[in-house]
């Protein structure tokens, strides 16, 4: 056999694919998987919320409780607010929740509904209140979120992750505390429909409790237009969405024949603490 | 955000520099393979040459260490998720083996033939998981025979 020196001509050991093409295929595939999981989590929220037991919800609440920094001085305020919520709940808003009110020092003109019936009221909100009816409307609005379990939906995909990790790893796991740490109390987002339903619930509760709906919309209206709503713009009148909410409430009150009466003054505990003379 | 910028810069740098180095290396390999084509390197243990005609027989070897670039590494780690042929590493091994063979031939000098050629490959920097420098070595060795005319 004669040896003939020649080059093989082709390289069989290197795949003839452009590396950028391979990168596009692999990275695109990974992205598609991630997007798929994200979408499935979104769908899972609506599946989970009606099935979540009260017991489970209390376990989820553990992740958030640590974030609530309660003001020692505000003990009277908390008690007074708790009494108001209890009065509202007692006759007019029977919910399967034992609502616990927490007062937190913050400029945010807002209140938040956390899992397990923990309602957080920021001092910035209390400073704006002029009458008990006005305050009751805001509290009843949050009760409305509890009634529709919006507070769970508002957590979005985090709820699915937290529920799954609680089922698999128990209540005090690192995933839960990480999500709890990362989520700002004011970040819970609600859809327009959820806000409208909570408004309607609040209006009904107000009428049921006081027999009239005075000051139901005053909180929306009295905030100045130039006030900076920022990301806490839950209740501000300058927001076009809130003007729509005001007119919706006024139409509803008119249609159902809810009268307006004289608003009650704020409970003494609140007036002294929040508006010092 | 800054992490993402660093990541993308490294990816672009890895792709640019890696492709440039690879193209240059393949050009050099092709040229040298053509230049040394008349020195056969075979895996046969012996050739049919009468013993008295063999002037010298000696060990020759060549080794080459080739590093992976950032782009290829990311491509390979994506492959690690889905499985399949790690195509981005194929050219590295190919270059290392061919470079090692060429260096072996260079060491053989004016020999007539290299017999009993073997190629071995090993990874370098695998021990410390965190500081994985990610490169591989190919080593080629054989027996160079110089035959009298």
Boltz contact constraints between the chains, C-beta under 6 A:
constraints:
  - contact:
      token1: [A, 3]
      token2: [B, 40]
      max_distance: 6.0
  - contact:
      token1: [A, 5]
      token2: [B, 37]
      max_distance: 6.0
  - contact:
      token1: [A, 5]
      token2: [B, 38]
      max_distance: 6.0
  - contact:
      token1: [A, 13]
      token2: [B, 94]
      max_distance: 6.0
  - contact:
      token1: [A, 14]
      token2: [B, 90]
      max_distance: 6.0
  - contact:
      token1: [A, 14]
      token2: [B, 91]
      max_distance: 6.0
  - contact:
      token1: [A, 14]
      token2: [B, 94]
      max_distance: 6.0
  - contact:
      token1: [A, 15]
      token2: [B, 87]
      max_distance: 6.0
  - contact:
      token1: [A, 15]
      token2: [B, 90]
      max_distance: 6.0
  - contact:
      token1: [A, 17]
      token2: [B, 87]
      max_distance: 6.0
  - contact:
      token1: [A, 19]
      token2: [B, 88]
      max_distance: 6.0
  - contact:
      token1: [A, 22]
      token2: [B, 87]
      max_distance: 6.0
  - contact:
      token1: [A, 23]
      token2: [B, 75]
      max_distance: 6.0
  - contact:
      token1: [A, 26]
      token2: [B, 78]
      max_distance: 6.0
